[in-house]
């Protein structure tokens, strides 16, 4: 039911050693996710969104912090226990073709997940479930006999969604699931994800650099910059009253068709480039690109603090 905390992420950090240097991918991230709700993760490429999604699923091990799913600390589960728990936590990848075995038919790929998790009493029952899934994601039954490379990009992504749904998960990490698709197909996939969430009460972590889509799908939005949370709020509040300069610039970079001439406004491009995650700036990580930065921003790191109910921002001058 909605209102039940499904996932708790507490102070999670992930770093990588690359040729003797430390890459700061995710730093001290915390959030809760309720059943049936969507958390949108936004930020530029390299902000740590996908890494965080994989840490949540324990596809990557956290260096610090805890990930608690339905009261279980995932880091404390054995390999056998984790495999069983993965039934409830699935992922939809950005590149659908790369995530599918090109030597398996679509039906076999979907059924394979059920075989691994020992779902279904018989092959006939699993085939029936596969047919139901194909129909649910808008594919003809004949698609089950095809190989992934024989399908269009939109059809491949629908297969990826069907495979994720095969185990009846409680949460799905959607990692840039529409970025590689044509705009017309993106709309179809977005509507499919919304319908499935309403029907199955699944929680989503929706990772994207497309703020327009995130605004449409998300209940809460978290903005990442150099692996750190710079702002977090309910979707409507964030888009109406963003407090961090980075968030404001991201929102102003969204292309919108004005309803009237009075609504026209120029697009604002993100200034400069994101600093290297190998050597994050001192103070506020955004200060080298921020037009409002002061000497305080360069020397003192702002804390992620409460601006209003449910609204957090890491900026000295927020609010």
C-alpha positions as CSV (number, residue, x, y, z in Angstrom):
1,X,0.0,0.0,0.0
2,X,1.1,3.6,-0.5
3,X,2.4,5.2,2.6
4,X,4.6,2.2,3.6
5,X,8.3,2.8,3.5
6,X,9.8,0.3,1.1
7,X,13.4,1.4,0.8
8,X,15.7,3.4,3.1
9,X,19.1,4.6,1.9
10,X,21.2,5.9,4.7
11,X,24.5,7.8,4.1
12,X,25.5,5.8,1.1
13,X,28.9,6.5,-0.6
14,X,30.6,4.8,-3.5
15,X,34.2,5.4,-4.7
16,X,36.3,3.8,-7.3
17,X,40.1,3.4,-7.5
18,X,41.3,4.2,-11.0
19,X,45.0,4.0,-11.6
20,X,45.8,4.9,-8.1
21,X,43.3,7.8,-7.9
22,X,40.0,7.9,-6.1
23,X,36.9,8.7,-8.1
24,X,34.1,10.1,-5.9
25,X,31.0,8.7,-7.6
26,X,28.4,8.9,-4.8
27,X,28.9,10.8,-1.5
28,X,26.7,10.4,1.6
29,X,23.3,10.1,-0.1
30,X,20.2,9.4,2.0
31,X,16.5,9.0,1.1
32,X,13.3,7.0,1.7
33,X,11.0,5.5,-0.9
34,X,7.4,4.5,-0.3
35,X,5.5,1.7,-2.1
36,X,3.8,2.9,-5.2
37,X,5.8,6.1,-5.4
38,X,8.5,7.4,-7.8
39,X,11.8,9.1,-6.9
40,X,13.3,11.0,-9.8
41,X,17.1,11.2,-9.9
42,X,18.4,14.0,-12.1
43,X,21.7,15.6,-13.0
44,X,24.2,15.8,-15.8
45,X,26.2,12.8,-17.0
46,X,28.8,11.9,-14.4
47,X,26.7,13.1,-11.5
48,X,26.4,9.6,-10.0
49,X,22.8,8.7,-10.8
50,X,23.4,5.3,-12.4
51,X,26.0,4.4,-9.8
52,X,23.5,5.2,-7.0
53,X,20.9,3.0,-8.7
54,X,23.3,0.1,-8.9
55,X,24.3,0.5,-5.2
56,X,20.6,0.5,-4.2
57,X,20.2,-2.9,-5.9
58,X,23.6,-4.1,-4.6
59,X,24.9,-4.6,-8.1
60,X,27.7,-2.5,-6.6
61,X,28.8,-2.7,-3.0
62,X,28.5,0.6,-1.0
63,X,31.7,1.8,0.7
64,X,29.7,3.5,3.4
65,X,26.1,3.6,4.6
66,X,23.2,1.2,4.5
67,X,20.5,0.2,2.0
68,X,17.5,-1.3,3.8
69,X,14.7,-2.9,1.7
70,X,11.6,-3.9,3.6
71,X,13.5,-3.9,6.9
72,X,16.4,-6.0,5.6
73,X,19.9,-4.5,5.3
74,X,21.0,-5.8,1.9
75,X,24.7,-5.8,2.8
76,X,24.0,-8.4,5.5
77,X,22.3,-10.9,3.1
78,X,24.1,-13.9,1.9
79,X,24.4,-14.6,-1.9
80,X,21.5,-17.0,-1.7
81,X,19.4,-14.6,0.3
82,X,20.2,-11.7,-2.0
83,X,19.2,-13.7,-5.1
84,X,15.9,-14.5,-3.5
85,X,15.4,-10.8,-2.6
86,X,16.2,-9.7,-6.2
87,X,12.8,-11.0,-7.1
88,X,11.4,-7.8,-5.5
89,X,14.0,-5.4,-7.0
90,X,14.5,-5.2,-10.8
91,X,16.1,-2.8,-13.3
92,X,15.3,-1.5,-16.7
93,X,18.5,-0.5,-18.6
94,X,19.1,2.5,-20.9
95,X,20.2,0.3,-23.8
96,X,17.6,-2.5,-24.2
97,X,19.5,-4.5,-26.8
98,X,22.7,-4.6,-24.7
99,X,20.7,-5.9,-21.7
100,X,19.2,-8.8,-23.6
101,X,20.9,-12.0,-24.7
102,X,20.8,-11.8,-28.5
103,X,21.0,-15.6,-28.8
104,X,17.7,-16.1,-26.9
105,X,14.3,-15.4,-28.2
106,X,12.3,-12.8,-26.5
107,X,10.0,-15.4,-24.8
108,X,13.1,-17.3,-23.6
109,X,14.6,-14.2,-22.2
110,X,11.5,-13.3,-20.2
111,X,11.0,-16.9,-19.1
112,X,14.7,-17.2,-18.0
113,X,14.1,-14.8,-15.1
114,X,11.3,-17.0,-13.9
115,X,13.4,-20.1,-14.1
116,X,16.2,-18.5,-12.2
117,X,13.8,-17.5,-9.4
118,X,12.0,-20.8,-9.6
119,X,8.6,-19.2,-10.4
120,X,5.9,-21.2,-12.0
121,X,5.1,-24.9,-11.4
122,X,5.6,-25.9,-15.0
123,X,6.9,-24.7,-18.4
124,X,3.4,-24.3,-19.6
125,X,2.6,-21.9,-16.7
126,X,5.7,-19.9,-17.4
127,X,4.8,-19.6,-21.1
128,X,1.3,-18.4,-20.2
129,X,2.8,-15.8,-17.9
130,X,5.2,-14.7,-20.7
131,X,2.3,-14.3,-23.1
132,X,0.5,-12.2,-20.6
133,X,3.5,-10.0,-20.1
134,X,4.0,-9.5,-23.8
135,X,0.3,-8.5,-24.2
136,X,0.6,-6.2,-21.1
137,X,3.5,-4.2,-22.6
138,X,1.8,-3.9,-25.9
139,X,3.6,-6.5,-28.0
140,X,2.1,-9.2,-30.1
141,X,2.6,-12.8,-29.1
142,X,4.6,-13.3,-32.3
143,X,7.3,-11.1,-30.8
144,X,8.1,-13.9,-28.3
145,X,9.5,-16.0,-31.2
146,X,11.7,-13.1,-32.4
147,X,15.3,-12.4,-31.4
148,X,16.0,-9.0,-29.8
149,X,17.9,-7.7,-32.8
150,X,14.8,-8.3,-35.0
151,X,12.8,-5.7,-33.1
152,X,12.7,-2.0,-33.1
153,X,14.2,0.0,-30.2
154,X,10.8,0.7,-28.7
155,X,9.9,-3.0,-28.9
156,X,13.2,-4.0,-27.3
157,X,12.6,-1.6,-24.4
158,X,9.1,-3.1,-24.0
159,X,10.8,-6.5,-23.8
160,X,13.1,-5.1,-21.1
161,X,10.1,-3.9,-19.2
162,X,8.3,-7.2,-19.5
163,X,11.4,-9.1,-18.3
164,X,11.6,-6.8,-15.2
165,X,7.9,-7.4,-14.5
166,X,8.2,-11.1,-14.8
167,X,9.0,-11.5,-11.2
168,X,6.3,-9.2,-9.9
169,X,8.8,-6.8,-8.3
170,X,8.0,-4.2,-5.6
171,X,10.5,-1.7,-6.9
172,X,12.1,-1.1,-10.3
173,X,15.1,1.1,-11.0
174,X,14.6,2.7,-14.4
175,X,18.0,3.8,-15.6
176,X,17.5,6.3,-18.5
177,X,14.9,3.9,-20.0
178,X,13.8,6.2,-22.8
179,X,16.9,8.3,-23.7
180,X,17.8,6.1,-26.7
181,X,14.3,6.1,-28.2
182,X,12.6,8.4,-30.6
183,X,10.4,11.1,-29.0
184,X,7.1,9.4,-30.2
185,X,8.2,6.1,-28.7
186,X,9.3,7.8,-25.5
187,X,5.7,9.0,-24.9
188,X,4.4,5.4,-25.3
189,X,7.0,4.0,-22.8
190,X,6.2,6.8,-20.3
191,X,2.5,6.1,-20.5
192,X,3.2,2.3,-20.1
193,X,5.3,2.9,-17.0
194,X,2.6,5.1,-15.5
195,X,-0.1,2.5,-16.2
196,X,1.9,-0.3,-14.8
197,X,2.7,1.6,-11.6
198,X,-0.9,2.4,-11.0
199,X,-2.0,-1.2,-11.7
200,X,0.8,-3.0,-9.8
201,X,1.7,-0.4,-7.1
202,X,5.4,-0.6,-7.9
203,X,7.9,1.9,-6.7
204,X,10.2,3.5,-9.2
205,X,13.6,5.1,-9.0
206,X,13.6,7.0,-12.3
207,X,17.0,8.0,-13.5
208,X,17.1,10.7,-16.2
209,X,18.8,13.9,-17.4
210,X,15.4,14.8,-18.9
211,X,13.8,17.0,-16.3
212,X,10.5,17.3,-18.3
213,X,10.0,13.5,-18.1
214,X,11.1,13.5,-14.4
215,X,8.6,16.2,-13.6
216,X,5.8,14.2,-15.3
217,X,6.6,10.9,-13.5
218,X,8.0,11.7,-10.1
219,X,6.5,12.3,-6.7
220,X,9.9,13.4,-5.3
221,X,12.9,14.6,-7.1
222,X,16.6,14.4,-6.0
223,X,19.2,16.5,-7.8
224,X,22.7,15.1,-7.8
225,X,25.9,17.0,-8.6
226,X,29.3,15.3,-8.4
227,X,27.7,12.4,-6.5
228,X,26.2,14.7,-3.8
229,X,22.6,15.7,-3.2
230,X,22.3,19.4,-3.8
231,X,18.5,19.5,-3.6
232,X,15.5,17.3,-2.8
233,X,11.8,18.1,-2.7
234,X,8.4,17.0,-3.8
235,X,8.2,17.3,-7.6
236,X,5.8,20.2,-7.8
237,X,7.6,22.2,-5.1
238,X,11.0,21.7,-6.7
239,X,9.9,22.8,-10.2
240,X,7.9,25.8,-8.8
241,X,10.5,27.0,-6.2
242,X,13.9,25.4,-6.7
243,X,16.4,26.8,-4.2
244,X,19.8,25.6,-5.5
245,X,21.3,27.5,-8.5
246,X,22.2,24.2,-10.2
247,X,18.6,23.1,-10.0
248,X,17.4,26.4,-11.2
249,X,19.7,26.3,-14.2
250,X,18.6,22.7,-15.1
251,X,15.0,23.8,-15.0
252,X,15.6,26.8,-17.1
253,X,17.3,24.6,-19.7
254,X,14.1,22.7,-20.4
255,X,12.6,23.5,-23.8
256,X,9.0,24.5,-23.4
257,X,6.5,25.7,-25.9
258,X,5.0,29.0,-24.6
259,X,1.2,29.3,-24.5
260,X,1.4,33.1,-25.0
261,X,4.0,35.6,-26.0
262,X,4.2,36.6,-22.3
263,X,5.3,33.1,-21.4
264,X,8.3,33.3,-23.7
265,X,11.7,33.1,-22.0
266,X,15.2,32.4,-23.1
267,X,16.8,29.0,-22.5
268,X,19.7,29.1,-20.0
269,X,22.6,26.9,-20.9
270,X,24.6,25.3,-18.1
271,X,27.8,27.3,-17.7
272,X,31.2,25.6,-17.9
273,X,31.8,21.9,-17.4
274,X,31.4,19.6,-14.4
275,X,34.7,19.4,-12.4
276,X,36.6,16.1,-12.3
277,X,35.2,13.6,-9.7
278,X,38.8,12.7,-9.0
279,X,39.4,16.1,-7.4
280,X,36.1,17.8,-6.4
281,X,36.4,21.5,-5.7
282,X,36.7,22.8,-2.2
283,X,33.7,24.3,-0.5
284,X,30.5,24.0,-2.6
285,X,31.1,21.6,-5.5
286,X,29.1,23.8,-7.8
287,X,30.9,27.1,-7.0
288,X,33.2,27.1,-10.1
289,X,30.1,27.3,-12.3
290,X,27.8,29.4,-10.1
291,X,27.2,33.0,-11.0
292,X,26.2,33.7,-7.4
293,X,29.2,32.1,-5.7
294,X,31.0,34.1,-3.0
295,X,34.3,33.5,-1.1
296,X,32.2,31.6,1.4
297,X,31.1,29.2,-1.3
298,X,34.7,28.6,-2.3
299,X,35.9,27.7,1.2
300,X,32.9,26.4,3.2
301,X,30.9,23.4,2.1
302,X,27.2,24.0,2.5
303,X,25.2,21.4,4.4
304,X,22.1,19.8,3.0
305,X,19.5,21.5,5.2
306,X,15.8,21.8,5.5
307,X,14.3,24.8,3.6
308,X,10.7,23.9,4.2
309,X,8.7,20.8,4.9
310,X,10.1,18.1,2.7
311,X,12.4,20.5,0.9
312,X,16.2,20.2,1.3
313,X,19.0,22.1,-0.3
314,X,22.7,22.4,0.0
315,X,23.3,26.1,-0.6
316,X,24.4,28.8,1.8
317,X,22.0,31.3,0.3
318,X,18.9,29.1,-0.3
319,X,15.6,30.6,0.9
